[in-house]
């Protein structure tokens, strides 16, 4: 039981660290592209308290961790005005992709450091920390790229889809967290299997890159 508590604490710490950078990068890229909405609302910050969503950042990932399933989730979206950013829908897509790509970079760097220090096993504290950094960030990267509003991947569809599809996506996006909850509820084990498969694929790629 104590090991489980330690693991949950590690996962929660990794989530707060990772999603803080995820959301902050949304805001920084939006600001770089000409929109100051996030800055005006105090969301250009590395303070995790400003980005926490109780369900997406804490409850859902911890339930998944306790269940032994791939861990994914999200945070309180950083606001931005897509009409203010340069390059129109493509600029908005860049803002959206900045978050998941940040998680991917964190996972890649964490795996590299893990390899350099000799790949301590998950039975050690160091191994659990590095393992969580890699798996949690890959989980956030993959889940948030699913092209369904309000997830980040939907912004790429906004840039490509015809107008009537965009209007439908806007309706779905208004329901935000409810849509995500329904996706998790309906997809269930199928989503978990998909996430695990893709996470293992990227871990295999990382292993080849770092020759471990």
Residue frames as a rotation matrix with the C-alpha (Angstrom) as fourth column:
UNK 1
0.567 0.823 0.000 0.00
0.823 -0.567 0.000 0.00
0.000 0.000 -1.000 0.00
UNK 2
0.428 -0.476 -0.768 2.83
0.176 -0.790 0.588 2.40
-0.886 -0.387 -0.254 0.85
UNK 3
-0.654 -0.668 0.355 4.42
0.445 0.040 0.895 1.74
-0.612 0.743 0.272 -2.55
UNK 4
-0.086 0.720 0.689 1.12
0.976 -0.079 0.203 2.62
0.201 0.690 -0.696 -4.23
UNK 5
0.768 0.375 -0.519 0.91
0.529 -0.829 0.184 5.87
-0.361 -0.416 -0.835 -2.27
UNK 6
-0.098 -0.893 -0.439 4.47
0.123 -0.449 0.885 6.79
-0.988 0.033 0.154 -3.26
UNK 7
-0.676 -0.143 0.723 3.69
0.694 0.206 0.690 6.00
-0.247 0.968 -0.041 -6.90
UNK 8
0.358 0.886 0.293 0.50
0.922 -0.385 0.037 8.08
0.146 0.257 -0.955 -6.84
UNK 9
0.618 -0.202 -0.760 2.45
0.267 -0.855 0.445 10.98
-0.739 -0.478 -0.474 -5.29
UNK 10
-0.523 -0.850 0.052 5.08
0.262 -0.103 0.959 10.69
-0.811 0.516 0.277 -8.03
UNK 11
-0.410 0.455 0.791 2.41
0.910 0.141 0.391 10.61
0.067 0.880 -0.471 -10.75
UNK 12
0.669 0.710 -0.221 0.65
0.732 -0.681 0.027 13.64
-0.131 -0.180 -0.975 -9.29
UNK 13
0.252 -0.668 -0.700 3.92
0.100 -0.701 0.706 15.58
-0.963 -0.248 -0.110 -9.14
UNK 14
-0.725 -0.521 0.452 4.76
0.449 0.140 0.882 14.65
-0.522 0.842 0.133 -12.73
UNK 15
0.012 0.830 0.557 1.28
0.993 -0.075 0.091 15.65
0.117 0.552 -0.825 -13.88
UNK 16
0.749 0.282 -0.599 1.48
0.444 -0.885 0.139 19.07
-0.491 -0.370 -0.789 -12.22
UNK 17
-0.171 -0.909 -0.380 4.95
0.019 -0.388 0.921 19.68
-0.985 0.151 0.084 -13.67
UNK 18
-0.735 -0.196 0.649 4.08
0.570 0.341 0.748 18.45
-0.368 0.919 -0.139 -17.15
UNK 19
0.131 0.881 0.454 0.69
0.983 -0.174 0.054 20.09
0.126 0.439 -0.889 -17.55
UNK 20
0.496 -0.057 -0.867 2.01
0.317 -0.917 0.242 23.41
-0.809 -0.394 -0.437 -16.24
UNK 21
-0.566 -0.771 -0.293 4.53
-0.076 -0.305 0.949 23.51
-0.821 0.559 0.114 -19.08
UNK 22
-0.560 0.457 0.691 1.89
0.818 0.437 0.374 22.18
-0.131 0.774 -0.619 -21.52
UNK 23
0.493 0.870 -0.021 -0.53
0.862 -0.491 -0.129 25.00
-0.123 0.045 -0.991 -20.78
UNK 24
0.314 -0.449 -0.836 2.12
0.109 -0.858 0.502 27.70
-0.943 -0.248 -0.221 -20.42
UNK 25
-0.729 -0.645 0.229 3.46
0.265 0.043 0.963 26.85
-0.631 0.763 0.140 -23.88
UNK 26
0.000 0.815 0.580 -0.02
1.000 -0.018 0.025 27.34
0.031 0.579 -0.815 -25.36
UNK 27
0.780 0.372 -0.502 0.02
0.475 -0.875 0.089 30.84
-0.406 -0.309 -0.860 -23.91
UNK 28
-0.016 -0.884 -0.467 3.60
0.021 -0.467 0.884 31.66
-1.000 0.004 0.026 -24.90
UNK 29
-0.706 -0.217 0.674 3.07
0.625 0.256 0.737 30.57
-0.333 0.942 -0.045 -28.51
UNK 30
0.338 0.890 0.305 -0.21
0.939 -0.341 -0.046 32.51
0.063 0.302 -0.951 -28.72
UNK 31
0.664 -0.160 -0.730 1.59
0.204 -0.901 0.383 35.58
-0.719 -0.404 -0.566 -27.35
UNK 32
-0.434 -0.900 0.034 4.43
0.174 -0.047 0.984 35.08
-0.884 0.433 0.177 -29.84
UNK 33
-0.611 0.282 0.740 1.82
0.792 0.201 0.577 34.95
0.014 0.938 -0.346 -32.64
UNK 34
-0.802 0.141 0.580 0.22
0.080 -0.938 0.338 38.21
0.592 0.318 0.741 -31.55
UNK 35
0.285 0.959 0.006 -2.51
0.064 -0.025 0.998 37.34
0.956 -0.284 -0.068 -29.02
UNK 36
-0.712 -0.604 0.358 -2.14
-0.258 -0.249 -0.934 38.64
0.653 -0.757 0.022 -25.45
UNK 37
0.336 0.939 0.071 -5.31
-0.476 0.104 0.873 37.05
0.813 -0.328 0.482 -24.01
UNK 38
0.507 -0.186 -0.842 -3.39
0.584 0.792 0.177 34.58
0.634 -0.582 0.510 -21.84
UNK 39
-0.607 -0.795 -0.021 -1.05
0.592 -0.434 -0.679 37.28
0.531 -0.424 0.734 -20.56
UNK 40
-0.485 0.495 0.721 -3.95
-0.464 -0.844 0.268 39.60
0.741 -0.205 0.639 -19.73
UNK 41
0.612 0.791 -0.015 -5.62
-0.463 0.374 0.804 36.82
0.642 -0.484 0.595 -17.71
UNK 42
0.218 -0.623 0.751 -2.44
-0.965 -0.021 0.262 35.86
-0.148 -0.782 -0.606 -15.86
UNK 43
0.888 0.199 0.414 -2.03
-0.173 0.980 -0.099 32.50
-0.426 0.017 0.905 -17.57
UNK 44
0.544 -0.818 -0.186 1.51
-0.169 0.110 -0.979 33.07
0.822 0.564 -0.078 -18.91
UNK 45
0.275 -0.307 0.911 2.69
-0.958 -0.166 0.233 31.40
0.080 -0.937 -0.339 -15.74
UNK 46
-0.314 -0.424 -0.849 4.57
-0.257 0.899 -0.354 28.33
0.914 0.107 -0.392 -14.51
UNK 47
-0.717 0.226 0.659 2.45
-0.671 0.031 -0.741 28.32
-0.188 -0.974 0.129 -11.36
UNK 48
-0.930 0.314 -0.192 0.54
0.195 0.863 0.467 24.99
0.312 0.396 -0.863 -11.53
UNK 49
-0.562 0.759 -0.328 -2.34
0.477 -0.027 -0.878 26.34
-0.676 -0.650 -0.347 -9.45
UNK 50
-0.346 0.408 -0.845 -3.31
-0.585 -0.798 -0.145 28.62
-0.733 0.444 0.515 -12.33
UNK 51
-0.510 0.031 -0.860 -3.69
-0.824 0.269 0.499 25.64
0.247 0.963 -0.112 -14.70
UNK 52
-0.977 0.060 0.204 -5.26
-0.029 0.914 -0.405 22.87
-0.210 -0.401 -0.891 -12.61
UNK 53
-0.149 0.967 -0.208 -8.58
-0.790 0.010 0.613 21.39
0.594 0.256 0.763 -13.66
UNK 54
-0.135 0.037 0.990 -9.82
-0.904 0.404 -0.138 19.19
-0.405 -0.914 -0.021 -10.77
UNK 55
0.743 0.490 0.455 -11.12
-0.289 0.849 -0.442 16.40
-0.603 0.197 0.773 -13.02
UNK 56
0.936 -0.315 -0.158 -8.69
-0.074 0.260 -0.963 16.42
0.344 0.913 0.220 -15.95
UNK 57
0.156 -0.960 0.234 -5.47
-0.619 -0.279 -0.734 17.19
0.770 -0.030 -0.637 -14.00
UNK 58
-0.542 -0.385 0.747 -6.04
-0.840 0.221 -0.496 15.23
0.026 -0.896 -0.443 -10.80
UNK 59
0.122 0.684 0.719 -9.06
-0.699 0.573 -0.427 12.92
-0.704 -0.451 0.548 -10.58
UNK 60
0.890 0.292 -0.350 -8.89
-0.455 0.542 -0.707 11.25
-0.017 0.788 0.615 -14.02
UNK 61
0.152 -0.897 -0.415 -5.10
-0.599 0.250 -0.760 10.61
0.786 0.364 -0.499 -14.08
UNK 62
-0.552 -0.372 0.746 -5.09
-0.833 0.293 -0.470 9.26
-0.044 -0.881 -0.471 -10.50
UNK 63
0.441 0.768 0.465 -8.00
-0.634 0.633 -0.444 6.92
-0.636 -0.099 0.766 -11.24
UNK 64
0.812 -0.194 -0.551 -6.10
-0.425 0.450 -0.785 5.65
0.400 0.872 0.283 -14.29
UNK 65
-0.228 -0.970 0.086 -2.90
-0.737 0.114 -0.666 5.23
0.636 -0.215 -0.741 -12.24
UNK 66
-0.307 0.196 0.931 -4.70
-0.824 0.434 -0.364 3.29
-0.476 -0.879 0.028 -9.50
UNK 67
0.705 0.686 0.182 -6.34
-0.464 0.639 -0.614 1.10
-0.537 0.348 0.768 -12.17
UNK 68
-0.088 -0.843 0.531 -2.98
0.156 0.515 0.843 0.35
-0.984 0.156 0.086 -13.80
UNK 69
0.618 0.390 0.683 -4.09
0.730 0.039 -0.682 1.93
-0.293 0.920 -0.260 -17.08
UNK 70
-0.368 -0.723 0.585 -2.15
0.863 -0.499 -0.073 4.34
0.345 0.478 0.808 -19.34
UNK 71
-0.039 0.293 -0.955 -2.25
0.741 -0.633 -0.225 7.79
-0.670 -0.717 -0.193 -17.73
UNK 72
-0.628 -0.101 0.772 -3.59
0.636 -0.637 0.435 10.77
0.448 0.764 0.464 -19.64
UNK 73
0.154 0.699 -0.698 -5.53
0.894 -0.399 -0.203 13.92
-0.420 -0.593 -0.686 -18.92
UNK 74
0.012 -0.087 0.996 -5.44
0.669 -0.740 -0.072 17.67
0.743 0.667 0.049 -19.36
UNK 75
-0.662 -0.222 -0.715 -5.68
0.692 -0.548 -0.470 21.00
-0.288 -0.806 0.517 -17.58
UNK 76
0.373 0.770 -0.518 -7.71
0.462 -0.639 -0.615 24.20
-0.804 -0.010 -0.594 -17.55
UNK 77
0.295 -0.296 0.908 -7.32
0.950 -0.009 -0.312 25.48
0.100 0.955 0.278 -21.12
UNK 78
-0.528 -0.508 -0.681 -5.23
0.479 -0.840 0.256 28.61
-0.702 -0.190 0.686 -21.56
UNK 79
0.551 0.834 -0.029 -7.50
0.457 -0.331 -0.825 31.15
-0.698 0.442 -0.564 -23.28
UNK 80
-0.704 -0.665 -0.248 -6.53
0.201 -0.521 0.829 32.64
-0.681 0.534 0.501 -26.60
UNK 81
0.377 0.812 -0.445 -8.35
-0.245 -0.376 -0.893 34.45
-0.893 0.446 0.057 -29.38
UNK 82
-0.018 -0.421 0.907 -7.80
0.704 0.639 0.310 32.62
-0.710 0.644 0.284 -32.68
UNK 83
0.742 0.355 0.568 -8.75
0.661 -0.527 -0.534 35.80
0.110 0.772 -0.626 -34.55
UNK 84
0.883 -0.447 -0.141 -5.78
-0.362 -0.841 0.401 37.64
-0.298 -0.303 -0.905 -33.02
UNK 85
0.181 -0.881 0.436 -3.02
0.076 0.455 0.887 35.18
-0.981 -0.127 0.149 -33.90
UNK 86
-0.159 -0.351 -0.923 -1.07
-0.890 -0.353 0.288 35.45
-0.427 0.867 -0.256 -37.14
UNK 87
-0.885 -0.269 -0.380 -1.66
-0.452 0.691 0.564 32.92
0.111 0.671 -0.733 -39.93
UNK 88
-0.079 0.987 -0.143 -5.35
-0.884 -0.003 0.468 32.41
0.461 0.164 0.872 -39.12
UNK 89
0.855 0.511 0.092 -6.42
-0.501 0.767 0.402 28.81
0.135 -0.389 0.911 -38.47
UNK 90
0.495 -0.747 -0.444 -2.86
0.349 0.639 -0.686 27.59
0.796 0.185 0.577 -38.97
UNK 91
-0.431 -0.595 0.679 -1.66
-0.392 -0.554 -0.734 29.96
0.813 -0.582 0.006 -36.27
UNK 92
0.278 0.635 0.721 -4.36
-0.953 0.089 0.289 28.62
0.119 -0.768 0.630 -33.96
UNK 93
0.901 0.003 -0.434 -3.23
-0.048 0.995 -0.093 25.07
0.431 0.104 0.896 -34.82
UNK 94
-0.080 -0.996 -0.042 0.34
0.138 0.030 -0.990 25.99
0.987 -0.085 0.135 -33.83
UNK 95
-0.285 0.068 0.956 -0.92
-0.854 -0.471 -0.221 27.30
0.435 -0.879 0.192 -30.49
UNK 96
0.708 0.657 0.257 -2.80
-0.705 0.638 0.311 24.05
0.041 -0.402 0.915 -29.89
UNK 97
0.759 -0.432 -0.488 0.08
0.157 0.848 -0.506 21.78
0.632 0.307 0.712 -30.95
UNK 98
-0.050 -0.838 0.544 2.55
-0.521 -0.443 -0.730 23.60
0.852 -0.320 -0.414 -28.68
UNK 99
0.271 0.229 0.935 1.11
-0.960 0.135 0.245 21.85
-0.070 -0.964 0.256 -25.61
UNK 100
0.959 0.126 0.255 1.28
-0.123 0.992 -0.028 18.20
-0.257 -0.004 0.966 -26.75
UNK 101
0.614 -0.789 -0.024 4.65
0.164 0.158 -0.974 18.76
0.772 0.593 0.227 -28.41
UNK 102
0.042 -0.551 0.834 5.97
-0.844 -0.467 -0.266 20.10
0.535 -0.692 -0.484 -25.09
UNK 103
0.593 0.242 0.768 4.88
-0.671 0.675 0.306 16.84
-0.444 -0.697 0.563 -23.45
UNK 104
0.964 -0.266 -0.024 6.65
0.193 0.755 -0.627 14.87
0.185 0.599 0.779 -26.18
UNK 105
0.267 -0.912 0.311 9.88
-0.252 -0.377 -0.891 16.82
0.930 0.160 -0.331 -25.65
UNK 106
0.146 -0.166 0.975 9.70
-0.988 -0.079 0.134 16.28
0.055 -0.983 -0.175 -21.88
UNK 107
0.870 0.225 0.440 9.20
-0.275 0.960 0.053 12.52
-0.410 -0.167 0.897 -22.45
UNK 108
0.807 -0.589 -0.032 12.11
0.212 0.340 -0.916 12.37
0.550 0.733 0.400 -24.91
UNK 109
0.061 -0.807 0.588 14.53
-0.575 -0.510 -0.640 14.31
0.816 -0.299 -0.495 -22.66
UNK 110
0.347 0.141 0.927 13.46
-0.917 0.258 0.304 12.31
-0.196 -0.956 0.219 -19.59
UNK 111
0.988 0.001 0.155 14.08
0.031 0.978 -0.207 9.03
-0.152 0.210 0.966 -21.40
UNK 112
0.532 -0.841 0.097 17.49
0.038 -0.091 -0.995 10.29
0.846 0.533 -0.016 -22.54
UNK 113
-0.035 -0.514 0.857 18.50
-0.881 -0.388 -0.269 11.21
0.471 -0.765 -0.440 -18.98
UNK 114
0.677 0.382 0.629 17.09
-0.637 0.732 0.242 7.89
-0.368 -0.565 0.739 -17.75
UNK 115
0.929 -0.362 -0.084 19.31
0.225 0.727 -0.649 6.09
0.296 0.583 0.756 -20.26
UNK 116
0.242 -0.897 0.370 22.38
-0.274 -0.429 -0.861 8.15
0.931 0.108 -0.349 -19.31
UNK 117
-0.085 -0.249 0.965 22.04
-0.986 -0.121 -0.118 7.26
0.146 -0.961 -0.235 -15.61
UNK 118
-0.890 -0.455 -0.020 21.83
-0.452 0.889 -0.078 3.55
0.054 -0.061 -0.997 -16.38
UNK 119
-0.235 0.899 -0.369 18.07
-0.456 0.233 0.859 2.98
0.858 0.370 0.355 -16.65
UNK 120
-0.925 -0.015 0.379 17.26
-0.362 0.336 -0.870 2.35
-0.114 -0.942 -0.316 -12.94
UNK 121
-0.738 0.653 -0.170 14.32
0.470 0.678 0.566 -0.06
0.485 0.338 -0.807 -12.76
UNK 122
-0.122 0.813 0.570 10.81
-0.300 -0.578 0.759 0.92
0.946 -0.078 0.314 -11.77
UNK 123
0.519 0.243 -0.820 11.42
0.629 0.542 0.558 -0.86
0.580 -0.805 0.129 -8.47
UNK 124
-0.502 -0.687 -0.525 13.61
0.862 -0.447 -0.239 2.09
-0.071 -0.573 0.817 -7.45
UNK 125
0.239 0.573 -0.784 12.45
0.495 -0.766 -0.410 5.62
-0.836 -0.290 -0.467 -6.66
UNK 126
-0.452 -0.496 -0.741 14.53
-0.371 -0.651 0.662 7.02
-0.811 0.574 0.111 -9.51
UNK 127
-0.969 0.080 0.234 13.11
0.237 0.570 0.787 4.50
-0.071 0.818 -0.571 -11.93
UNK 128
-0.122 0.989 -0.079 9.55
0.938 0.089 -0.336 5.31
-0.325 -0.115 -0.939 -10.90
UNK 129
0.142 0.136 -0.980 10.15
0.078 -0.989 -0.126 9.03
-0.987 -0.058 -0.151 -11.40
UNK 130
-0.708 -0.471 -0.527 11.72
-0.470 -0.243 0.849 8.63
-0.528 0.848 -0.049 -14.83
UNK 131
-0.839 0.442 0.317 9.14
0.540 0.752 0.380 6.03
-0.071 0.490 -0.869 -15.84
UNK 132
0.115 0.922 -0.370 6.32
0.779 -0.314 -0.542 8.39
-0.616 -0.226 -0.755 -14.86
UNK 133
-0.117 -0.228 -0.967 7.93
-0.263 -0.931 0.251 11.32
-0.958 0.284 0.049 -16.67
UNK 134
-0.941 -0.277 -0.193 8.12
-0.262 0.235 0.936 9.27
-0.214 0.932 -0.294 -19.87
UNK 135
-0.731 0.667 0.142 4.78
0.677 0.685 0.268 7.45
0.081 0.292 -0.953 -19.75
UNK 136
0.029 0.777 -0.628 2.65
0.674 -0.479 -0.562 10.31
-0.738 -0.408 -0.538 -18.40
UNK 137
-0.233 -0.164 -0.959 3.99
-0.374 -0.895 0.244 12.81
-0.898 0.415 0.147 -20.91
UNK 138
-0.994 -0.053 -0.097 3.57
-0.110 0.410 0.905 10.39
-0.008 0.911 -0.413 -23.80
UNK 139
-0.461 0.887 -0.037 0.03
0.867 0.441 -0.230 9.75
-0.188 -0.138 -0.973 -22.57
UNK 140
0.124 0.476 -0.870 -0.76
0.272 -0.860 -0.432 13.47
-0.954 -0.183 -0.236 -22.52
UNK 141
-0.654 -0.456 -0.604 0.89
-0.451 -0.406 0.795 13.92
-0.608 0.792 0.060 -25.93
UNK 142
-0.959 0.268 0.089 -1.16
0.250 0.662 0.706 11.17
0.131 0.700 -0.702 -27.57
UNK 143
-0.273 0.929 -0.250 -4.49
0.901 0.155 -0.406 11.86
-0.338 -0.336 -0.879 -25.84
UNK 144
0.034 0.294 -0.955 -4.44
0.140 -0.948 -0.287 15.59
-0.990 -0.124 -0.073 -26.52
UNK 145
-0.790 -0.341 -0.509 -3.75
-0.438 -0.266 0.859 15.00
-0.428 0.902 0.060 -30.22
UNK 146
-0.535 0.709 0.460 -7.04
0.755 0.645 -0.118 13.12
-0.380 0.284 -0.880 -30.66
UNK 147
-0.974 0.016 0.226 -8.85
0.120 -0.811 0.572 15.37
0.192 0.585 0.788 -33.20
UNK 148
-0.011 0.990 -0.144 -12.05
0.783 0.098 0.614 15.82
0.622 -0.106 -0.776 -31.19
UNK 149
-0.253 -0.036 0.967 -13.00
-0.314 -0.942 -0.117 19.17
0.915 -0.333 0.227 -29.57
UNK 150
0.973 -0.231 0.021 -11.95
-0.231 -0.973 0.003 20.43
0.019 -0.008 -1.000 -27.10
UNK 151
0.543 -0.818 0.189 -8.71
0.485 0.489 0.725 18.43
-0.686 -0.302 0.662 -27.35
UNK 152
0.017 -0.634 -0.773 -5.71
-0.285 -0.744 0.604 20.11
-0.958 0.210 -0.193 -28.98
UNK 153
-0.741 -0.358 0.568 -5.72
0.347 0.520 0.781 17.90
-0.575 0.775 -0.261 -32.05
UNK 154
0.232 0.924 0.305 -9.07
0.841 -0.033 -0.540 19.35
-0.489 0.381 -0.784 -33.09
UNK 155
0.393 -0.116 -0.912 -7.35
-0.141 -0.988 0.065 22.65
-0.909 0.103 -0.405 -33.97
UNK 156
-0.767 -0.641 0.006 -5.61
-0.146 0.185 0.972 20.95
-0.624 0.745 -0.236 -36.88
UNK 157
-0.424 0.711 0.561 -9.04
0.876 0.479 0.056 19.89
-0.229 0.515 -0.826 -38.15
UNK 158
0.454 0.575 -0.681 -10.22
0.408 -0.813 -0.415 23.49
-0.792 -0.090 -0.604 -37.84
UNK 159
-0.189 -0.641 -0.744 -7.46
-0.452 -0.616 0.646 24.48
-0.872 0.458 -0.173 -40.26
UNK 160
-0.956 -0.292 0.031 -8.40
-0.134 0.529 0.838 21.75
-0.261 0.797 -0.545 -42.76
UNK 161
-0.528 0.808 0.263 -12.15
0.701 0.589 -0.402 21.19
-0.480 -0.028 -0.877 -42.41
UNK 162
-0.528 0.464 0.711 -14.90
0.475 -0.532 0.701 22.81
0.703 0.708 0.061 -44.50
UNK 163
-0.707 0.193 0.681 -16.99
-0.460 -0.856 -0.235 25.52
0.537 -0.479 0.694 -42.87
UNK 164
0.346 0.938 0.025 -19.99
-0.626 0.212 0.750 23.34
0.698 -0.275 0.661 -41.93
UNK 165
0.343 -0.319 -0.884 -17.69
0.551 0.830 -0.086 20.89
0.761 -0.457 0.460 -40.10
UNK 166
-0.741 -0.650 0.167 -16.08
0.292 -0.536 -0.792 23.77
0.604 -0.538 0.588 -38.18
UNK 167
-0.301 0.706 0.641 -19.49
-0.735 -0.600 0.316 24.98
0.608 -0.376 0.699 -37.03
UNK 168
0.661 0.533 -0.528 -20.32
-0.142 0.780 0.609 21.50
0.737 -0.328 0.591 -35.75
UNK 169
-0.073 -0.796 -0.601 -16.99
0.702 0.387 -0.598 21.30
0.708 -0.466 0.531 -33.94
UNK 170
-0.726 -0.154 0.671 -17.68
-0.220 -0.871 -0.439 24.65
0.652 -0.466 0.598 -32.28
UNK 171
0.333 0.912 0.238 -20.94
-0.676 0.055 0.735 23.26
0.658 -0.406 0.635 -30.88
UNK 172
0.618 -0.164 -0.769 -19.13
0.402 0.906 0.130 20.21
0.676 -0.390 0.626 -29.48
UNK 173
-0.398 -0.917 0.021 -16.35
0.491 -0.233 -0.839 22.37
0.775 -0.324 0.543 -28.02
UNK 174
-0.161 0.402 0.901 -18.80
-0.568 -0.784 0.249 24.37
0.807 -0.472 0.355 -25.92
UNK 175
0.827 0.563 -0.012 -19.44
-0.347 0.525 0.777 21.28
0.443 -0.638 0.629 -23.79
UNK 176
0.122 -0.938 0.325 -15.72
-0.856 -0.265 -0.443 20.87
0.502 -0.224 -0.835 -23.07
UNK 177
-0.652 -0.516 0.556 -15.15
-0.755 0.514 -0.407 18.59
-0.076 -0.685 -0.725 -20.11
UNK 178
0.232 0.818 0.526 -18.42
-0.589 0.549 -0.593 16.71
-0.774 -0.172 0.609 -20.68
UNK 179
0.757 -0.003 -0.654 -17.22
-0.616 0.331 -0.715 15.65
0.218 0.944 0.249 -24.13
UNK 180
-0.296 -0.944 -0.143 -13.92
-0.758 0.323 -0.566 14.39
0.581 -0.059 -0.812 -22.71
UNK 181
-0.483 0.180 0.857 -15.74
-0.709 0.494 -0.504 12.47
-0.514 -0.851 -0.110 -19.96
UNK 182
0.625 0.779 0.056 -18.04
-0.557 0.495 -0.667 10.83
-0.546 0.386 0.743 -22.51
UNK 183
0.418 -0.565 -0.711 -15.05
-0.716 0.277 -0.641 9.87
0.559 0.777 -0.289 -24.69
UNK 184
-0.646 -0.709 0.282 -13.34
-0.716 0.435 -0.546 8.20
0.265 -0.554 -0.789 -21.73
UNK 185
-0.228 0.653 0.722 -16.58
-0.654 0.447 -0.611 6.53
-0.721 -0.612 0.325 -20.59
UNK 186
0.765 0.606 -0.220 -17.56
-0.545 0.425 -0.723 5.16
-0.344 0.673 0.654 -24.02
UNK 187
0.365 -0.694 -0.621 -14.10
-0.695 0.241 -0.677 4.27
0.619 0.679 -0.395 -25.32
UNK 188
0.862 0.102 0.497 -13.14
-0.475 0.507 0.720 2.58
-0.178 -0.856 0.485 -22.07
UNK 189
0.409 -0.721 0.560 -10.71
0.096 0.644 0.759 -0.29
-0.908 -0.256 0.332 -22.45
UNK 190
0.632 -0.145 0.762 -10.38
0.774 0.171 -0.610 0.33
-0.042 0.975 0.220 -26.20
UNK 191
0.841 -0.331 0.427 -8.90
-0.220 -0.932 -0.288 3.76
0.494 0.149 -0.857 -25.54
UNK 192
0.629 -0.611 0.481 -6.59
-0.562 0.069 0.824 2.27
-0.536 -0.789 -0.300 -22.92
UNK 193
0.469 -0.427 0.773 -5.36
0.538 0.832 0.133 -0.37
-0.700 0.354 0.620 -25.37
UNK 194
0.745 -0.154 0.649 -4.78
0.540 -0.432 -0.723 2.25
0.392 0.889 -0.239 -28.06
UNK 195
0.814 -0.434 0.385 -2.89
-0.537 -0.815 0.216 4.50
0.220 -0.383 -0.897 -25.66
UNK 196
0.540 -0.623 0.566 -0.72
-0.259 0.517 0.816 1.66
-0.801 -0.587 0.118 -24.38
UNK 197
0.573 -0.288 0.767 0.12
0.741 0.582 -0.335 0.54
-0.350 0.760 0.547 -27.92
UNK 198
0.737 -0.270 0.619 1.20
0.269 -0.724 -0.635 4.01
0.620 0.635 -0.461 -29.06
UNK 199
0.763 -0.480 0.433 3.11
-0.640 -0.464 0.612 4.71
-0.093 -0.744 -0.661 -25.83
UNK 200
0.506 -0.574 0.644 5.02
0.123 0.787 0.604 1.44
-0.854 -0.226 0.469 -26.23
UNK 201
0.689 -0.241 0.684 5.78
0.716 0.078 -0.694 2.33
0.114 0.967 0.226 -29.85
UNK 202
0.743 -0.405 0.533 7.40
-0.251 -0.907 -0.339 5.62
0.621 0.118 -0.775 -28.85
UNK 203
0.645 -0.539 0.542 9.30
-0.571 0.132 0.811 3.99
-0.508 -0.832 -0.222 -25.98
UNK 204
0.579 -0.417 0.701 10.64
0.574 0.819 0.013 1.48
-0.579 0.395 0.713 -28.51
UNK 205
0.710 -0.300 0.637 11.71
0.440 -0.517 -0.734 4.36
0.550 0.801 -0.235 -30.78
UNK 206
0.735 -0.434 0.521 13.40
-0.640 -0.697 0.323 6.12
0.223 -0.571 -0.790 -27.85
UNK 207
0.665 -0.478 0.574 15.17
-0.119 0.691 0.713 2.87
-0.737 -0.542 0.403 -26.93
UNK 208
0.586 -0.436 0.683 16.61
0.807 0.392 -0.442 2.60
-0.075 0.810 0.582 -30.44
UNK 209
0.741 -0.279 0.612 17.70
0.021 -0.900 -0.436 6.24
0.672 0.335 -0.661 -30.44
UNK 210
0.467 -0.544 0.698 19.48
-0.875 -0.399 0.274 5.92
0.129 -0.738 -0.662 -27.10
UNK 211
-0.007 -0.480 -0.877 20.59
-0.443 0.788 -0.427 2.30
0.897 0.385 -0.218 -27.83
UNK 212
-0.628 -0.116 0.769 19.25
-0.769 0.240 -0.592 0.79
-0.116 -0.964 -0.240 -24.61
